Amino acid sequence: MVASKEIRDWAIFVIAVIGFILTFRNFVSNISQRKLENALKMIDYMRKHITKEYLERIVELYLANNPLGSDQDVFILKNGEKQDVIGMFAEGGYGNGAVYNTMQVLELCASELNKSALSESIIWYEYGQIMFIINRWCEFIDNSKYGISEGVCYTKPNKNRTSPNLSDYMRKEKHHDYKRYVYEE
């Protein structure tokens, strides 16, 4: 009698452990599926708000910002005109708000990435280079002669900010070889 009760208790325990393992595995699988779905929704949102014209303008500005031909924070445009990086973030500047508006959308995305609510690899595949470029331009502003502190881009760590941002995301150690591309004088 005692042996059968003990065997029954062990059987119940083994079934409970197996049930727990299966439940936990499903939970982890659901979280990764939710991250994937959230990332696809975020990419759809970003495609709606970062227009083709914005992307073309950013590519044009990226090509105009050649560190071999000028300072890091100067853009030499096709028509020979020189623009400072601060003008790209100004309303009505050369970028016509393209850089600033794109940065605002990327800030929203980076906030969710910092919460680990999105599949990072998919977002990085779609918009990683743009995130890197805009963050670099922001660092030029916050670390340069413009005297702006915590106004345009918020690249410096700040515990008073209510949410993490693009530069916080880019600063992560695990991030996709970000440090490899950092320009050092």
Order of alpha helices (4+ residues) and beta strands (2+ residues): alpha-alpha-beta-beta-alpha-alpha-alpha-alpha
